[in-house]
Amino acid sequence: MTVQISQRTLEDLGFSEVLRALTQRCRTEPGRERVLARPFLDTEAEVAEALALVDEARFLSQQQFSLPLGGVTDLRTAVGHAEKGGVLEPRQLIDAAQLLFAFARTREALDERKERVPRLVEISRRLPFLEAMARRLDQCFEPDGTIADRASPELKEARDRARGLHRRIKTRLDELLHDETFTTKLRENYYTLRNGRYVVPVVSNYRSEVDGIVHNASQTGQTLFMEPQAMVGLGNDLAIAQSEVAEEELKVLQELSRLVGRESVRILEGLEAVAELDEVEAIAVLSADLDATTPTFEAVKELQLRALRHPRLVLKGSEVVSNDVTLTQEARALVVSGPNAGGKTVTLTGVGLCALMLRAGLPIPVSEGSRMPLYRSVHSTVGDTQDLAQGLSSFSGHVTLLRDILSAVATDSLVLIDEIAADTDPREGAAIAIAVLEELLGKGAYVLVTTHLEELKALAHMDPRFLNARVGFDSKRMAPTYRLQMGASGQSSAIDMAARVGLPASVCERARELSLNAGGPLTKALAAAEDERRKLSEELEKARLAAKEAEALRAELEKQKVAFERERKGRMMQFNEDVHAASEHAAQEVRDLLVKLRAEQSEKALSEARQQLQQRADEALKRAAAAKAELFQVEAPGPANLKVGAWVHHSGLGRDVEILELTDGQAVVSAGGALKMRVPTTELSGSRGKKPQQAKFPEQRKGEAALKRAASAAPSQVDATNFRCDVRGMRADDALAELETFLDQGLRKGEEAALIIHGHGTGALKQAIRDHLAASPYIRMFRPGESHEGGDGVTVVSLRG
């Protein structure tokens, strides 16, 4: 059974806008035509294969890679004409050369990435490899589109003969224009061409005095454009030569057209492959613009869309509120209620449009983890169905569509009904709506319906096949929230909406009074539920604020920690400087005392010097201990939970120690082995329950780290051929545009060098590229390629870092 989508459903859901967005992202006319004819796929395997192709194209897009389709022109008509023996125009043949070069570039570029994009590579295999033919076509034309002399030896010979005759005629005319007896009969002293003949402007009064043939006259008849008789013979020779040139040019065009005609089948197949690649790349670009993903769909029966965004609203650039939508195998009907203009229809059409997109092999704008069945058919009735031509009211037209849907629906169909049975008596309309929905569910369909009818809102409480959802309304802002809430039914908030659009306050107040008095139990229950929801929402907002404050406090503490660490390091630096200064001072004092001792040579002086040294050493130790204690107070402003057997850090030793005994403000610690010492507890910090792990073979670790640092610092070889741009066969403007994009990508990727392949040709493209490189801010230097790199047919460039 094939997929069934009616034209009305396509129009209701706006599927054509998605296709239009795709065509805008295509770069070729065949690609655009393919998009507009994109079918809905019948099987899960076909959908999976189409989405896998899109995934490969999205991978290329994420790598800043675009298919090299520059220069692709729709030549299907021209190729068909050549196949039938027709002669193509020079412009068509030039476009054919560029098309064949694009085939080669695209095939080569994808083949380089075949490990990551095997499906795209398989499509590219259908691109014909006709580069030799492309070069032949390319070399036969100048950049301005004229046929080049090198197109054939016969053409060059004919043109040389014609050019020689032009020179001879001009020389003879120059001699005549310097003859004073002749120039007095001319209106002006010059010569020109009329009907392919060289003529001079003769005053009409001297017509009989100038021997020659009149080819034209001025509008006033006062000037005759005459070919002097002496030039007639040469003019005839020139006409013959030009006729020979035209014949040779025609022969060249015929030969090239035959080349294209012989390969017409392969060229047309290549155009079809290009159209497919262009279409897939356009889908990848659109998917990125929609931030779309591929939901799980194989063997899926339940609908679970996470963070659904309406595709058409995203394409318009609107601010879109994302919503979760759920249907299960048990609860297959979703009843959406809430205020007008609150987003009920947006939810309805958003789900339907995503169902169509998935069937067409397109990713949809939902978050990862979403699930969606492949519905066999999609039916909708959205908007006014009034048809005056057939005498149908809105309700009659609506019921007619419901009848048609009931007759067409089957298992695994998706049915979307906006404002079901709304335009009639509410009680009878509710009865019709319930009966229709029960019939649809009985046939195995999945249903989304929007309503203001209270009886439909109550169905979820009585029938497990129904599930409620509501779009919210902010009573404080008097505006809809566009947020869908699953599992809850909502009030229409019609009076609030009326007040929002300007209905007098007195009228709105009276309407509220009448509504409360006339409402049934369900209305009052919904009002109570809404009040409870509002209270819960306020509590949730308070919790969010508390969480925000806690996060701010955490950030402030982190900031203080950073400041504390900065101060600690500053104190440590100052301590080291003080110790160094004190050491220098003590060393100087010792040197002074030694000098004094050597000079005095007395026992008494020696004893006094020893006392002074001991006194100064004790003072230095006290100063160092005080400095360490002060530093430790910065490092750890208070001892941790100290206990016997714990391992802690000792600031004096600068290492971890084990606590053996604890007394008032003192601790006996062991630093390993037999070394024990008594220290103040203020010098201990960082209590741990067990001995810290020590690195094994620390010197070996240091050596390995040094080797890693040296390896990371070593320069790497730059291979220019790994990053290259092929512009052979392109017009200069197109080539420079592609080159600019290529260089920009290279700088962003951090490339150091690149290879530009332009070929030899006439040299015009090569010169244009090198002139552009000379003025480019991207380029540090460039040079022609070496013989092993491609010679003068390539240019090697070095990019600025």
C-alpha positions in Angstrom: 0.0 0.0 0.0 1.5 3.3 -1.1 1.5 6.5 1.0 -1.7 8.5 0.6 -1.5 12.3 1.0 -4.3 14.4 -0.4 -3.7 17.8 -2.0 -5.9 19.5 0.6 -3.6 18.1 3.4 -0.5 19.4 1.6 -2.1 22.8 1.3 -3.4 22.8 4.9 0.0 21.9 6.3 2.0 24.1 3.9 4.3 21.4 2.6 5.0 23.5 -0.5 6.8 26.1 1.7 9.2 23.5 2.9 9.9 22.5 -0.8 10.3 26.2 -1.7 12.8 26.6 1.1 14.7 23.7 -0.3 14.8 25.1 -3.9 16.2 28.3 -2.5 19.1 26.3 -1.2 19.8 24.4 -4.4 22.5 25.7 -6.8 21.4 24.1 -10.0 18.2 24.1 -12.0 18.0 20.3 -12.3 18.4 20.2 -8.5 15.5 22.6 -8.0 13.3 20.5 -10.4 14.2 17.4 -8.5 13.2 19.0 -5.1 9.8 20.1 -6.4 9.1 16.5 -7.6 10.4 14.9 -4.4 8.1 11.9 -3.6 6.8 10.5 -0.3 8.7 7.2 0.3 6.8 4.0 0.8 9.0 1.8 3.0 11.1 2.3 6.1 14.2 1.2 4.2 13.7 3.9 1.6 13.3 6.6 4.3 16.3 5.3 6.2 18.5 5.4 3.1 17.4 8.9 2.2 18.1 10.1 5.7 21.5 8.4 5.7 22.4 10.4 2.5 21.4 13.6 4.3 23.6 12.6 7.3 26.6 12.3 5.0 25.9 15.7 3.4 25.5 17.2 6.9 28.9 15.8 7.9 30.5 17.5 4.9 28.7 20.8 5.8 30.0 20.5 9.4 33.5 20.2 7.9 33.0 23.5 6.0 33.0 21.6 2.7 30.6 22.4 -0.2 30.3 20.4 -3.3 32.3 22.1 -6.2 29.3 22.6 -8.4 30.4 26.0 -9.6 30.0 26.3 -13.4 27.1 23.8 -13.6 24.6 24.9 -16.2 21.4 23.2 -17.2 22.4 22.0 -20.7 19.8 19.3 -21.1 18.2 21.1 -24.1 21.5 21.9 -25.7 22.9 18.4 -25.3 19.7 17.0 -26.8 20.1 19.4 -29.8 23.7 18.2 -30.3 22.6 14.6 -30.0 20.3 15.2 -33.0 23.2 16.7 -35.1 22.5 20.3 -34.3 25.3 22.9 -34.0 25.7 24.5 -30.6 26.6 28.1 -30.0 30.0 29.0 -28.6 28.4 30.0 -25.2 26.8 26.6 -25.0 30.0 24.8 -25.7 31.9 26.8 -23.1 29.2 25.9 -20.6 29.6 22.3 -21.6 33.3 22.5 -20.9 32.7 24.0 -17.4 30.1 21.3 -16.7 32.5 18.5 -17.5 35.2 20.1 -15.4 32.6 20.3 -12.5 31.9 16.6 -13.0 35.6 15.8 -12.5 36.0 18.2 -9.5 33.0 16.8 -7.7 33.9 13.2 -8.3 37.5 13.8 -7.2 36.5 15.8 -4.1 34.0 13.1 -2.9 36.4 10.3 -3.7 38.9 11.8 -1.3 36.3 11.5 1.5 34.9 8.1 0.5 35.5 6.6 3.9 33.0 9.0 5.5 30.5 9.5 2.7 30.2 6.2 0.8 26.6 6.9 -0.4 27.5 10.2 -1.9 30.5 8.7 -3.6 28.3 6.0 -5.1 26.2 8.8 -6.7 29.3 10.5 -7.9 30.3 7.4 -9.8 27.6 8.3 -12.3 29.4 11.5 -13.2 31.3 10.8 -16.5 35.0 11.3 -16.6 35.4 13.5 -19.7 38.2 15.8 -18.7 40.1 15.4 -22.1 36.9 16.4 -23.9 36.5 19.3 -21.5 40.1 20.5 -22.2 39.4 20.3 -26.0 36.3 22.4 -25.6 38.0 24.8 -23.3 41.1 25.5 -25.5 38.9 26.3 -28.5 37.6 29.5 -27.0 38.9 32.8 -25.7 37.7 34.2 -22.4 35.3 36.5 -24.2 33.6 33.6 -26.0 35.1 34.0 -29.4 36.6 30.9 -31.2 40.4 30.8 -30.7 42.9 30.5 -33.5 44.2 27.4 -31.9 40.9 25.6 -32.5 42.2 24.3 -35.8 45.2 24.9 -38.1 42.9 25.7 -41.0 41.1 28.4 -39.0 44.4 30.0 -38.0 45.5 30.0 -41.7 42.3 31.6 -42.9 42.4 34.3 -40.2 46.0 35.0 -40.9 45.1 35.6 -44.6 42.2 37.8 -43.7 44.4 39.8 -41.2 47.0 40.3 -43.9 44.4 41.7 -46.3 43.2 44.0 -43.6 46.7 45.4 -43.2 47.2 45.9 -46.9 43.9 47.7 -47.3 44.6 50.0 -44.4 48.1 50.8 -45.7 46.7 51.8 -49.1 43.9 53.9 -47.5 46.5 55.6 -45.3 48.4 56.5 -48.4 45.2 58.0 -50.0 44.4 60.0 -46.9 47.8 61.7 -47.2 47.1 62.7 -50.8 46.0 66.4 -50.7 44.2 66.2 -54.0 42.1 63.3 -52.7 41.4 64.6 -49.1 39.9 67.8 -50.3 37.0 65.8 -51.6 36.4 64.1 -48.2 34.0 65.3 -45.5 36.5 64.2 -42.9 39.9 62.6 -43.1 39.2 59.0 -42.0 38.0 55.6 -43.3 35.5 53.1 -41.8 33.6 49.9 -42.6 30.2 49.7 -44.3 28.7 46.2 -45.0 32.2 44.7 -44.5 33.8 47.0 -47.0 36.4 49.8 -46.3 35.0 53.2 -47.3 35.8 56.9 -47.0 33.3 59.8 -46.4 33.1 61.7 -49.8 31.3 65.0 -50.1 28.3 64.3 -52.4 29.2 67.2 -54.7 32.5 65.3 -55.6 30.7 62.1 -56.5 31.7 62.2 -60.1 35.3 63.1 -59.3 36.0 60.1 -57.1 36.3 56.7 -58.9 34.7 54.0 -56.7 31.5 52.3 -55.4 29.0 53.9 -53.1 28.0 51.6 -50.2 26.0 54.0 -48.0 25.0 57.6 -47.4 24.4 59.8 -44.5 20.8 60.7 -43.4 21.1 64.1 -45.0 22.6 62.8 -48.2 25.5 65.2 -48.0 28.0 62.5 -47.4 28.6 59.3 -49.5 30.5 56.4 -48.1 32.5 55.2 -51.1 35.0 52.4 -51.6 37.8 53.7 -53.8 38.2 51.8 -57.0 41.8 51.0 -56.1 40.5 49.1 -53.1 37.8 47.1 -54.8 40.0 44.2 -55.7 41.5 43.9 -52.3 38.0 44.3 -50.8 36.8 41.3 -52.9 39.8 39.3 -51.7 39.0 40.2 -48.1 35.4 39.2 -48.5 36.5 35.8 -49.8 39.0 35.4 -46.9 36.3 36.3 -44.4 34.0 33.8 -45.9 36.6 31.1 -45.5 37.1 32.1 -41.9 33.3 31.8 -41.3 33.4 28.3 -42.9 36.3 27.2 -40.7 34.6 28.6 -37.6 31.5 26.6 -38.5 33.5 23.5 -39.0 35.0 23.9 -35.5 31.5 24.4 -33.9 30.3 21.3 -35.8 33.2 19.2 -34.6 32.8 20.3 -31.0 29.0 19.8 -31.2 29.5 16.3 -32.5 31.8 15.6 -29.5 29.0 16.7 -27.1 26.4 14.7 -29.1 28.4 11.5 -29.0 28.6 11.7 -25.2 25.0 13.1 -24.7 23.8 10.0 -22.7 26.7 10.2 -20.2 26.4 13.9 -19.9 22.7 13.7 -19.2 23.3 11.0 -16.6 25.9 13.2 -15.0 23.4 16.1 -14.8 20.9 13.7 -13.1 23.6 12.8 -10.6 24.5 16.4 -10.0 20.8 17.2 -9.4 20.7 14.4 -6.8 23.8 15.7 -5.1 22.6 19.2 -5.2 19.2 18.2 -3.7 20.9 16.2 -0.8 23.2 19.2 -0.1 20.2 21.5 0.0 18.4 19.2 2.5 21.6 19.2 4.7 21.7 23.0 4.6 17.9 23.3 5.4 18.3 20.7 8.2 21.1 22.9 9.8 18.9 26.0 9.4 16.0 24.2 11.2 18.4 22.6 13.7 16.6 19.4 12.7 17.3 15.8 13.7 16.2 12.4 12.6 13.7 10.7 15.0 13.6 7.0 15.6 10.9 5.7 13.2 11.6 2.0 12.4 9.0 -0.3 14.0 7.8 2.7 16.1 4.1 3.0 17.0 4.1 5.8 19.6 4.6 9.5 19.0 7.1 11.3 21.2 8.4 14.6 19.8 10.8 16.5 22.1 11.1 20.2 21.7 9.0 20.3 18.5 9.3 23.6 16.6 7.0 24.4 13.7 9.1 24.2 10.5 7.3 27.1 8.8 7.7 29.4 11.8 11.4 28.6 12.0 11.9 29.3 8.3 10.2 32.7 8.8 12.7 33.6 11.5 10.0 33.9 14.1 10.7 33.3 17.8 9.3 29.8 18.3 8.3 28.2 21.6 9.3 24.5 21.5 6.9 21.9 22.9 6.8 18.2 23.7 4.0 16.2 22.0 3.1 12.6 23.0 0.8 9.8 21.8 1.0 6.2 22.8 -0.4 2.9 21.4 -3.1 3.1 24.1 -3.8 6.8 24.1 -4.0 7.5 20.4 -6.1 10.6 20.4 -4.8 14.0 21.7 -7.4 16.6 22.6 -5.8 20.1 22.6 -7.7 22.9 24.3 -7.0 26.4 25.5 -7.4 30.0 24.4 -7.8 31.2 20.9 -4.5 32.3 19.3 -2.7 30.3 21.9 -0.9 27.8 19.6 -3.4 24.9 19.3 -3.4 25.0 15.5 0.3 25.5 15.4 0.8 22.3 17.4 -1.6 20.4 15.1 0.0 21.5 11.8 3.5 21.2 13.2 3.0 17.5 14.0 1.4 17.0 10.6 4.1 18.8 8.7 6.8 16.8 10.5 5.0 13.6 9.5 5.1 14.6 5.8 8.7 15.7 6.0 9.8 12.4 7.6 7.9 10.5 4.9 9.8 12.5 2.3 13.1 11.6 3.9 13.8 15.0 5.6 15.0 15.5 9.1 12.5 17.4 11.3 12.9 20.2 13.9 12.9 18.2 17.1 15.5 17.3 19.7 17.4 14.1 20.0 15.5 11.2 21.4 12.3 11.9 19.6 10.2 9.0 18.1 7.7 9.2 15.3 5.9 6.5 13.3 5.9 6.5 9.5 2.1 7.2 9.0 0.7 5.4 6.0 -1.6 8.4 5.3 -2.2 11.9 6.7 -5.6 13.6 6.6 -6.4 17.1 7.8 -9.1 19.7 8.0 -7.7 23.1 9.1 -9.4 26.5 8.6 -12.7 27.5 7.3 -14.4 25.0 5.0 -17.2 27.2 3.8 -17.9 26.8 0.0 -20.5 29.3 -1.3 -20.1 27.9 -4.8 -21.6 24.6 -3.6 -24.0 26.2 -1.1 -22.1 24.8 1.9 -21.9 26.6 5.2 -18.8 26.3 7.4 -20.4 23.5 9.4 -21.7 21.7 6.2 -18.3 21.9 4.6 -16.6 20.7 7.8 -18.9 17.7 8.1 -18.3 16.8 4.4 -14.6 16.7 5.1 -15.1 14.5 8.2 -17.2 12.1 6.0 -14.4 11.9 3.4 -11.7 11.3 6.1 -13.8 8.6 7.7 -14.1 6.8 4.3 -10.3 7.0 3.6 -8.7 6.5 7.0 -7.1 3.1 7.8 -4.7 1.6 10.4 -1.6 3.8 11.1 -3.3 6.9 9.6 -2.7 10.3 11.1 -5.8 12.6 11.3 -5.6 16.3 12.2 -8.9 18.1 12.9 -8.9 21.7 13.9 -12.0 22.9 15.9 -14.0 19.8 15.4 -17.8 20.3 15.1 -17.5 23.9 16.3 -19.9 25.8 14.1 -23.2 24.4 15.5 -25.0 23.9 18.8 -22.3 22.9 21.4 -24.2 19.9 22.7 -25.0 18.4 19.3 -21.5 19.4 18.0 -19.9 17.6 21.0 -22.0 14.5 20.3 -20.9 14.4 16.6 -17.3 15.0 17.6 -17.2 12.2 20.1 -18.8 9.8 17.6 -16.3 10.7 14.8 -13.3 10.4 17.1 -14.5 7.0 18.4 -14.9 5.8 14.8 -11.4 7.0 13.8 -9.9 5.2 16.8 -11.8 2.1 16.0 -10.2 2.1 12.5 -6.7 2.2 14.1 -5.9 5.9 13.3 -3.9 8.4 15.4 -5.8 11.6 16.0 -4.9 15.2 17.0 -7.9 17.5 17.5 -8.3 21.0 18.8 -11.5 22.0 20.6 -13.3 24.4 23.0 -16.0 21.8 23.8 -16.1 20.7 27.5 -17.4 17.2 26.7 -14.3 16.4 24.6 -12.0 17.7 27.4 -13.7 15.2 29.8 -13.1 12.2 27.5 -9.5 11.6 28.9 -11.1 11.0 32.3 -13.4 8.3 31.0 -11.6 6.7 28.1 -7.9 5.7 28.2 -7.7 6.1 24.4 -7.8 9.9 24.9 -5.2 12.2 26.2 -5.6 15.9 27.1 -3.2 18.7 26.4 -3.6 22.5 26.8 -1.9 25.6 25.6 -1.3 28.0 28.5 -2.6 31.5 29.1 -0.8 34.0 31.4 -3.6 35.8 33.3 -1.1 38.4 34.5 0.1 39.4 31.1 -3.3 38.7 29.6 -1.6 36.8 26.8 -1.1 33.1 25.7 2.2 31.4 26.6 2.2 29.1 23.5 3.5 26.4 25.9 1.8 23.0 25.5 1.1 21.2 28.7 0.5 17.5 28.3 -2.1 15.8 30.5 -4.2 18.9 31.3 -7.2 20.5 29.7 -7.6 24.2 29.5 -10.1 26.9 29.5 -10.7 28.9 26.4 -10.0 32.2 28.2 -12.3 33.9 25.6 -13.3 36.7 28.0 -9.6 37.5 28.7 -8.8 37.5 25.0 -11.8 39.8 24.4 -10.5 42.2 27.0 -7.0 42.0 25.5 -8.3 43.1 22.1 -10.3 46.0 23.6 -13.8 45.0 24.5 -15.0 47.4 27.2 -14.1 46.4 30.7 -17.8 46.6 31.9 -18.8 44.2 29.2 -16.0 41.8 30.1 -16.8 41.9 33.8 -20.5 41.2 33.1 -19.5 38.3 30.8 -17.4 36.7 33.6 -20.3 37.0 36.0 -22.7 35.3 33.6 -20.1 32.6 32.8 -19.5 31.6 36.4 -23.2 31.5 37.1 -24.1 29.5 34.0 -21.1 27.1 34.0 -21.5 23.5 34.7 -19.5 21.4 37.1 -16.8 20.7 34.5 -16.3 24.4 34.0 -15.9 25.0 37.7 -13.6 22.1 38.0 -11.4 23.4 35.2 -11.3 26.8 36.9 -10.2 25.3 40.2 -7.6 23.2 38.4 -6.3 26.3 36.6 -6.0 28.2 40.0 -4.1 25.2 41.4 -1.8 25.2 38.4 -1.1 28.9 38.8 -0.2 28.4 42.5 2.2 25.5 41.5 3.7 27.7 38.8 4.4 30.4 41.4 6.0 27.9 43.7 8.1 26.6 40.8 9.2 30.2 40.0 10.3 30.7 43.6 12.3 27.5 43.5 13.9 28.7 40.3 14.9 32.0 41.9 16.4 30.1 44.9 18.4 27.9 42.6 19.6 31.0 40.7 20.7 32.6 44.0 22.5 29.5 45.0 24.3 29.5 41.7 25.3 33.1 42.2 26.6 32.2 45.7 28.6 29.3 44.3 30.1 31.6 41.7 31.1 34.2 44.4 32.7 31.5 46.5 34.7 30.3 43.5 35.8 33.9 42.9 36.9 34.2 46.5 38.8 30.9 46.2 40.7 32.3 43.2 41.5 35.5 45.1 42.7 33.4 48.1 45.0 31.3 45.9 46.4 34.4 44.3 47.1 35.9 47.8 48.7 32.7 48.9 51.1 32.6 46.0 52.0 36.2 46.6 52.8 35.5 50.2 54.9 32.5 49.1 56.8 34.6 46.7 57.4 37.3 49.3 58.5 34.6 51.8 61.1 33.2 49.4 62.4 36.7 48.7 62.7 37.4 52.5 64.5 34.1 53.1 66.9 34.8 50.2 67.6 38.3 51.6 68.1 37.0 55.1 70.5 34.3 53.8 72.5 36.9 51.9 72.6 39.2 55.0 73.7 36.3 57.3 76.4 35.2 54.8 77.8 38.7 54.7 77.9 38.9 58.5 79.8 35.6 58.7 82.3 36.9 56.1 82.8 40.0 58.2 83.3 38.0 61.4 85.8 35.7 59.7 87.8 38.7 58.5 87.8 40.1 62.0 88.9 36.8 63.5 91.8 36.4 61.2 92.9 39.9 62.1 92.7 39.6 65.9 94.0 36.0 66.4 92.7 35.8 70.1 90.7 33.2 72.0 88.4 35.8 73.5 87.5 37.3 70.1 86.9 33.8 68.8 84.5 33.0 71.6 82.6 36.3 71.1 82.4 35.6 67.4 80.9 32.1 68.1 78.3 33.6 70.4 77.4 36.3 67.8 77.0 33.7 65.1 74.9 31.4 67.3 72.7 34.3 68.3 72.2 35.4 64.8 71.4 31.9 63.6 68.8 31.6 66.4 67.3 34.9 65.3 67.2 33.8 61.7 65.5 30.5 62.7 62.8 32.4 64.7 62.2 34.8 61.8 61.9 31.9 59.3 59.5 30.1 61.7 57.4 33.2 62.1 57.3 33.8 58.3 56.3 30.1 57.8 53.5 30.4 60.4 52.2 33.6 58.8 52.3 31.9 55.4 50.6 28.8 56.7 47.8 30.9 58.1 47.2 32.0 54.5 47.5 28.5 53.1 45.2 26.9 55.7 43.4 29.4 58.0 42.6 26.8 60.7 43.6 23.1 61.3 41.5 20.4 59.8 39.9 17.5 61.8 43.2 16.2 63.2 43.4 12.7 64.7 46.1 10.2 65.4 47.0 8.1 62.4 45.9 10.7 59.9 48.1 11.9 57.1 48.4 15.7 56.9 50.6 18.3 55.1 53.3 20.0 57.2 54.0 23.6 55.9 57.5 23.7 57.4 58.7 20.5 55.7 56.6 21.1 52.6 55.5 17.4 52.6 52.9 14.9 54.0 53.5 13.5 57.5 51.6 11.0 59.8 50.3 12.1 63.2 51.6 9.8 66.0 50.5 11.8 69.1 48.3 14.8 69.8 48.6 17.1 72.9 47.6 20.7 73.6 48.4 22.5 70.4 51.3 20.1 69.7 51.6 17.0 67.6 54.3 14.3 67.2 54.6 13.5 63.5 56.6 11.1 61.4 57.8 12.0 57.9 58.7 8.4 57.1 61.4 6.1 58.4 62.8 6.9 61.9 62.4 10.7 61.6 60.0 12.0 64.2 59.4 15.6 65.4 57.1 17.7 67.6 55.4 20.5 65.7 52.6 23.1 66.4 49.2 21.9 65.1 48.9 25.2 63.3 51.5 24.0 60.9 49.3 21.1 59.8 46.6 21.0 57.2 44.7 18.8 54.8 43.7 15.8 57.0 43.4 12.5 55.1 42.5 9.1 56.3 45.2 7.2 54.5 48.8 7.6 53.2 48.9 9.5 49.9 49.9 7.7 46.8 53.5 8.4 45.8 54.5 8.3 42.1 56.8 5.4 41.2 60.0 6.3 39.5 59.5 10.1 39.6 62.7 10.8 37.7 61.5 8.5 34.8 58.1 10.4 34.8 59.9 13.7 34.6 61.9 12.4 31.6 58.8 11.2 29.8 57.1 14.5 30.4 60.1 16.4 29.0 60.1 14.1 25.9 56.4 14.8 25.4 56.9 18.6 25.6 59.8 18.4 23.2 57.7 16.3 20.7 54.8 18.8 20.9 57.2 21.7 20.2 58.8 20.0 17.2 57.7 21.6 13.9 55.6 19.4 11.5 56.0 19.2 7.8 53.6 21.2 5.7 52.3 19.3 2.7 50.6 21.7 0.3 49.1 19.1 -1.9 46.8 17.9 0.9 44.9 21.3 0.7 44.2 22.3 -2.9 41.7 24.1 -5.1 40.9 23.0 -8.7 39.5 25.8 -10.9 40.4 24.4 -14.3 37.8 25.3 -17.0 36.1 28.0 -14.9 35.6 31.6 -16.0 37.9 34.0 -14.3 35.2 35.6 -12.1 33.9 32.2 -11.0 37.4 30.9 -10.3 38.3 34.0 -8.2 35.1 33.7 -6.2 35.8 30.0 -5.5 39.4 30.8 -4.7 38.4 33.4 -2.2 36.1 31.0 -0.4 38.9 28.3 -0.5 41.5 30.7 1.1 39.1 31.8 3.7 38.4 28.2 4.8 42.1 27.5 4.8 42.8 30.3 7.3 40.0 29.2 9.5 41.4 25.6 9.5 44.9 26.8 10.2 46.3 25.6 6.9 49.9 26.8 6.2 50.1 26.2 2.5 47.9 25.3 -0.4 48.0 24.2 -4.1 45.9 26.0 -6.7 45.3 24.0 -9.9 44.5 26.3 -12.9 46.1 24.5 -15.9 47.9 26.1 -18.8 45.2 27.0 -21.3 45.7 30.5 -22.8 47.4 31.7 -19.6 44.6 34.2 -18.9 43.1 32.3 -16.0 46.6 31.7 -14.5 47.5 35.4 -14.8 44.2 36.5 -13.2 44.7 34.1 -10.3 48.3 35.3 -9.7 47.3 38.9 -9.9 44.6 38.2 -7.3 47.1 36.4 -5.1 49.5 39.3 -5.3 46.8 41.6 -3.7 45.3 39.1 -1.3 45.7 39.7 2.4 45.6 35.9 2.9 48.9 35.2 1.1 52.4 35.5 2.5 54.0 34.5 -0.8 53.4 32.3 -3.8 55.3 30.6 -6.6 54.8 28.5 -9.7 54.8 24.7 -9.0 57.9 22.6 -9.5 57.9 19.9 -12.1 56.9 17.2 -9.6 54.0 19.4 -8.4 52.5 20.2 -11.8 54.8 22.8 -13.2 53.4 26.2 -14.3 49.9 24.7 -14.4 49.7 25.1 -10.6 50.5 27.8 -8.1 51.9 27.0 -4.6 50.9 29.6 -2.0 51.9 30.1 1.6 49.1 31.4 3.9 49.5 33.9 6.6 49.2 32.5 10.1 
